[in-house]
Amino acid sequence: MGDALNDIAAERKRQIEVEGWTPEHDDEHSGGEMGMAAACYADPSPSKWGAGGVPIAWPWKSNWWKPRDRRRDLVRAGALIVAEIERLDRAEAAKADAA
């Protein structure tokens, strides 16, 4: 699989351990925010940027928009997608447990 998947896993781990974005915290974002944030990092198109160079679709406060270089931004996007998939899996498991 190579470095890309390892880098995404390392970024996801960093998000949890350094930023404190735990699964419980992620579960609070059930409106698609993590997927939208991932899309913002994945699409470098300036035509979609708002004031201050922050994407119009960015779901959080502008100070959380921290683009770097193209590869690093794609790794962040991948980690945010993983976080959203994990959130969906937990939500589905909770539904199954409740049934």
C-alpha positions in Angstrom: 0.0 0.0 0.0 2.9 2.3 0.5 3.5 5.5 2.4 0.2 7.2 1.5 -2.0 5.0 3.7 0.6 5.0 6.5 0.6 8.8 6.4 -3.2 9.0 6.5 -3.2 6.6 9.5 -0.5 8.7 11.2 -2.5 11.9 10.6 -5.6 10.4 12.0 -3.7 9.3 15.1 -2.3 12.8 15.4 -5.8 14.3 15.2 -6.9 12.1 18.1 -3.8 12.4 20.3 -2.6 15.9 19.6 -5.8 17.8 18.6 -8.1 15.8 20.9 -10.6 14.9 18.2 -11.7 11.7 19.9 -14.4 9.4 18.5 -16.8 10.9 21.0 -16.0 14.4 19.7 -16.3 13.3 16.1 -19.8 11.8 16.9 -21.0 15.3 17.6 -20.4 16.2 13.9 -23.3 14.3 12.4 -24.1 16.9 9.8 -21.4 16.0 7.3 -18.9 18.5 8.6 -15.9 16.1 8.5 -16.7 15.1 4.9 -17.0 18.7 3.9 -13.7 19.6 5.6 -12.1 16.7 3.7 -13.5 18.0 0.5 -12.1 21.5 1.2 -8.6 20.1 1.7 -8.9 17.9 -1.4 -10.0 20.7 -3.7 -7.4 23.4 -4.0 -9.5 25.5 -6.4 -9.3 29.2 -5.5 -12.7 29.8 -7.1 -14.2 28.1 -4.1 -12.4 30.3 -1.5 -14.1 33.0 0.5 -12.7 35.9 2.5 -9.2 35.4 3.9 -8.5 32.4 1.6 -10.8 30.1 3.6 -13.0 27.8 1.4 -16.7 28.9 1.3 -17.7 25.3 2.3 -15.3 25.1 5.3 -17.6 23.9 8.2 -15.7 25.3 11.1 -14.1 28.5 12.4 -11.6 30.0 9.9 -8.7 29.6 12.3 -9.0 25.8 11.9 -8.3 26.1 8.2 -4.6 25.2 8.0 -3.6 24.3 4.4 0.0 23.3 3.8 1.3 21.7 0.6 -0.8 19.7 -1.8 0.3 16.3 -0.5 -0.1 17.2 3.2 -3.6 18.6 2.4 -4.6 15.4 0.7 -3.3 13.4 3.7 -5.5 15.6 6.0 -8.4 15.0 3.6 -7.9 11.3 3.8 -7.7 11.3 7.6 -10.9 13.3 7.8 -12.7 10.9 5.5 -11.5 8.0 7.8 -12.9 9.9 10.7 -16.3 10.3 9.0 -16.4 6.7 8.0 -15.6 5.6 11.5 -18.4 8.0 12.8 -20.9 6.4 10.4 -19.8 2.9 11.5 -20.3 3.8 15.1 -23.7 5.3 14.4 -24.8 2.2 12.5 -23.6 0.0 15.3 -25.5 2.0 17.8 -28.7 1.6 15.7 -28.2 -2.1 15.5 -27.6 -2.4 19.2 -30.8 -0.4 19.9 -32.9 -2.7 17.7 
